[in-house]
């Protein structure tokens, strides 16, 4: 079985960290449950300049390595790998963050999971012909049986896989979105995701 897993807000608590960063940099105090938009510029009501500054801060090596693991994530992924399943972490983080993203995974016991960067949101410049950076044409040749994703903006990347089962990690910014079809299941935590995948 092949499993796609998103990084931010599936494996680690990125948005929670950004609530702290936004308050520290700009005095913007937005409780986590009020982060209603995947676009953090809108959630924190930032100018273009502020948003850019916040994203640079949030991708500094020491900040990337400080993100808290989402409870149960590494345990479930390692159980899948132990069972012989192929786990690919496909992140929308910029390719420049690969090294420290890989280090975070290794530090959290996920050294056997493959990591790829994919320009999901049109905000990265590609590193051509790398082993870890996927261009869209490469990604669309890949097939998965299950996906774990939190961002409604990423759902379009699953359109070429009509049989894919998508586990949507419940977050404030996806609670009001309509799922494209019955293949999408809202999941409150990793234990629930594990149970749903085992059922199928």
Buried (B, 14 or more C-beta within 10 A) or exposed (E): EBBBBBBBBBBBBBBBBBBEBBEEBBEBEBEBEEBBEBBBBEBBEBEEEBBEBBBEBBBEEEBBEEBEBBEBBBEBBBEBBEEEBBBBBBBBBBBEBBEBBBBBBEEBBBEEBBBBBBBBEEEBEBBEEEEBBBEEEEBEEBEBBBBBBBBBBBBEBBEEBEEBBBBBBEBBBBEEBEBEEEBBBBBEBBEBBBEBBEEE
